Amino acid sequence: MVDQDQLPTEIPETYINQVKEALENLYDFAKLQHSPLARALEDRAPPSTITGAHRLRQKLIEAIEALNPGQRVVAHSGAMRIYSLVYLHHVGGMSLQECALEVGISLRQVYRDLRRGQERVSTILWYSHDHKEPPQQIAEPGQLSSIKMEITRLEGGMMTVPLQKMLDTAIRAVQKLADQHDIILEIQPPYDHVLMTTNSAIAQQVLIHLLSQVIQQISPVSLRVSYNEQGGSIHVILAYPTQKSFMTKPNIELIIEQMMQEIGWKLQYRTVGNEQHMIIRSAQEGALLLIIDDNLGLVELLDRYFTGHTYRVVSVANGEDGLRMVHQLMPDAIILDLMMPGMDGWEVLQRLRTNHETLNIPVIICSVINDPELAYSLGASKFVPKPVIKETLLSVLRELRI
């Protein structure tokens, strides 16, 4: 939350107009990529596959959320009204007329307050960039190749991904090496679908390196990869036969050890019959939340809300895919929008509550349509109105013991 009365306001008008244009094109990546703001973010960032448009949209959503005055501020205060208008129009995609009806003010007042909100977003962005920051010292060539620099270059995206997908990629990377060593590679996936919340860029490099070192240093006749969930933690097991009576362990590069520390992975070894097992243990996995909402900006905002918490988040953009994903993942809770193309949230909720497999999964309705009584009559567990406040959503999850 930002103390908006303390924000400086002497920002160039051209910059404010650039921010306003970017807000209006929040979901149009082609237009965002051509924004001077996106190009500036791309120039300042380290080498990455993340485009300036993606960085800009993330910054805009963060700045919008910084306008949120919090639960202690009354709903009809000026600060809350401005935040609600910016959120509903730019993140929620509502027209100005719809915003006026939702907030209960005149269209003229909407124009005035929205302009003020856009100026405050511009101010937050202006002072969060390097306009007023001292220039950073240029790193020496030796520093650029340091272990910390390499890890920092991969830092960022925590996401929930299918473990099978990461392992398939790792196997493809080492398959030719295994063929050269006459080693048979095999993956034995479990029956259940396993998701992992981690920095996938770092995790992918760790998996590839560990497989590579077992192949090169141990040279077993076969290498079997399996995985499972135990006590909230995911175990990836590299099993290989050995003729030796003592444990054979590959040497692991220092950068890989530090990468594992970065994502909370640990290595264990054990002997099972004539096999040796290298066990990669992930940090304890949290509750799995499925978001069913076609508003990509809101999904990114909710994902930010859960940063620093143990929740794993998966999202889909429509009701049909949502129902399929529910049966596939059996999440700990569902956050469901009502207004979606095709199958809307009301129908999704009814289908969830008439199916014995999904009957008891908590469903949190999150919508600009303020009709909690109808939602509860159809079986909703909780109702959270938009714009969504972080503290409210986390409190609801705690109430549901999730």
Buried (B, 14 or more C-beta within 10 A) or exposed (E): BBEBEEBEEEBEEEBBEBBBBBBEBBBEBEBBBBBBBBBBBBEEEEEBEBBBBBBBBBBBBBBBBBBBBEEEBEEEEEBBBBBBBBBBBBBBBBEEEBBBEBBEBEEEBBEEBBBBBBBBBBBBBBBBBEEEEEEEEEEEEEEEEEBEEBBEEBEBBBBBBBBBEBBEEBBEBBBEBBEEBEBEBEBEBEEEEBBBBBBBBBBBBBBBBBBBBBBBEBEBEBBBBBBBBEEEBBBBBBBBBBEEEEEBBBEBEEBBBBBBEBBEBEBEEEEEEEBBBBBBBBBEBBBBBBBBBBBBBBBBBBBBBBEEEEBBBBBBBBBBBBBEBBEEBBBBBBBBBBBBEEBBBBBBBEBBBEEEEBEEBBBBBBBBBEBBEBBEEBBBBBBBBBBBBBEBBBBBBEEBEB
